[in-house]
Amino acid sequence: MVHRSQVACNLGPTRKRERVCFMRSTAMRVLLLAMIVSVVALPAPSLGGAVRVKATADKTWNPAFKSVPKGTKVIWKNPTGTKHTVTSYSSNWSKDTTIKAGERTSKIFRSKGAFYYRCKIHSSLDAEGTCAGMCGH
């Protein structure tokens, strides 16, 4: 079925019809572009909220948590006077960031699960991949 506005644009050239058809096609292009930008440019919604983890003076991560829901933003902060790293040691994610005194780093997890991390400076991994020292997940 053809709408009558489409017929009017196809009837033949007159100044008024050309202007109306041009404005209509321009409006449609702007609307389409706005829809594309809104889908592409907006960040994914955060479903899990935020978890704040702090390095402590006794070289641990606080609080300890076992897993995060999808969309959780984990923020690691270093309020100590010692440099630390946030380094993943499980295959389901990747991060290796140094955080100096007073700095922070973060990661939004796009899936739920347990994500193991450690400070490379203040921990060690044995042959089985078990972390000792400043480890978290």
C-alpha positions in Angstrom: 0.0 0.0 0.0 1.4 3.4 -1.0 0.8 6.4 1.3 -0.6 9.5 -0.3 2.4 11.5 0.8 4.6 9.2 -1.3 2.3 9.8 -4.3 2.6 13.6 -3.8 6.4 13.4 -3.9 6.3 11.3 -7.1 3.8 13.4 -9.0 6.2 15.6 -10.7 8.3 18.7 -9.9 6.7 21.8 -8.5 8.6 24.1 -6.1 6.2 23.4 -3.2 6.2 19.6 -3.7 10.0 19.5 -4.0 10.4 21.5 -0.8 8.0 19.3 1.1 9.6 16.1 -0.2 13.1 17.4 0.6 12.0 18.4 4.2 10.3 15.1 4.7 13.3 13.1 3.5 15.7 15.2 5.6 13.6 14.7 8.7 13.6 11.0 8.2 17.4 10.9 7.8 17.9 13.0 11.0 15.5 10.7 12.9 17.3 7.6 11.6 20.7 9.0 12.5 19.4 10.0 16.0 18.2 6.4 16.5 21.5 4.9 15.4 23.5 7.3 17.7 21.3 6.5 20.7 21.9 2.8 20.3 25.6 2.9 19.6 26.7 5.8 21.9 24.9 4.9 25.1 26.8 2.7 27.6 25.3 -0.6 28.6 23.2 -0.4 31.7 24.9 -1.4 34.9 22.8 -4.1 36.5 25.1 -5.0 39.3 25.9 -1.6 40.8 29.3 -1.0 42.1 31.7 -2.8 44.5 34.6 -0.8 46.1 37.7 -2.7 47.1 40.5 -1.1 49.1 44.1 -2.2 49.5 44.9 -2.3 53.2 48.0 -1.6 55.2 48.4 -5.3 56.0 48.5 -6.1 52.3 45.0 -7.6 51.7 42.0 -6.5 49.6 38.9 -5.4 51.6 36.1 -6.4 51.3 36.5 -10.0 50.1 33.7 -11.1 47.8 33.2 -14.4 45.9 31.4 -13.3 42.7 29.7 -10.4 41.0 26.5 -10.1 39.1 26.4 -9.1 35.4 27.1 -5.4 35.0 28.9 -4.9 38.3 31.6 -2.2 38.3 34.4 -3.1 40.6 36.6 -0.1 41.8 39.9 -0.9 43.3 41.4 2.0 45.4 44.8 2.2 47.0 44.7 4.5 50.1 48.0 3.0 51.3 51.5 4.5 50.8 52.6 1.4 48.9 52.3 0.7 45.2 50.0 -2.3 44.3 48.8 -4.0 41.1 45.4 -5.4 40.1 46.3 -8.4 38.0 43.8 -11.0 36.9 44.9 -14.7 37.3 41.8 -16.4 35.9 41.1 -17.0 32.2 37.7 -15.3 32.2 39.0 -11.8 32.2 42.1 -9.7 31.7 43.6 -6.8 33.8 47.1 -5.8 34.8 47.1 -2.3 36.2 49.5 -0.6 38.7 47.8 1.6 41.2 50.1 4.0 43.1 49.2 5.6 46.5 45.9 7.4 46.2 45.0 6.1 42.8 42.2 3.8 41.7 41.3 1.6 38.7 38.0 -0.1 37.7 36.4 -2.7 35.5 32.8 -3.3 34.5 32.1 -7.1 34.3 29.8 -7.9 31.4 29.0 -11.3 32.8 28.4 -12.8 36.2 31.0 -14.9 37.8 34.1 -15.2 40.0 37.0 -13.1 38.7 40.3 -13.8 40.5 42.9 -11.0 40.9 46.0 -10.3 42.9 48.7 -7.8 43.6 51.8 -9.1 41.7 54.1 -7.3 44.1 52.6 -8.7 47.3 51.5 -12.2 46.3 52.7 -15.4 44.6 51.2 -18.2 42.5 52.2 -21.8 43.0 52.4 -24.5 40.3 48.6 -25.2 40.6 47.7 -21.6 40.3 46.8 -21.0 43.9 47.5 -17.5 45.1 49.1 -16.7 48.4 49.4 -13.2 49.8 47.4 -10.2 48.5 44.8 -12.1 46.5 41.1 -11.5 45.8 38.1 -12.7 43.8 
